[in-house]
Amino acid sequence: MNTSTETRVAVISIIVEEPSCVPDINGILHDAADSIIGRMGIPYREKDISIISVVVDADQNIINNISGRLGRLQGATVKTAYSKK
């Protein structure tokens, strides 16, 4: 976990609509493990989707890289919210 003043805290929200992309999501998150504070996954069975929230503390370029890689996956929708600090 990064605690430098040059880092930002962000929440990366992922909605998984195609389970086939889950191994790729897990691989990307594994690669970013040093920046991840925590993650939570919620299966929403009625809609046949999963929602994953990932909290990171990292340089903005690293957060953008993680979000970008996740956002390019077919079957997942990704949005990122940044802290102002």
C-alpha angles and dihedrals in degrees: 000000000000121000101172118131087239093066130087133210116234140169116224110201118200126188110196114205097162116049090204090077094057095092089053091048091050091049093052092047091048089054089052096045094121090061099043118102094181146323137212128196125197122189111212100198097179090063096032092235137110128221121210125188117193121188115204137181109200148115110296091245090057092049090049090050093051092046092046094050091048092045092056092060116107111236098029133090116204133192128172129207119195130206115239092232 
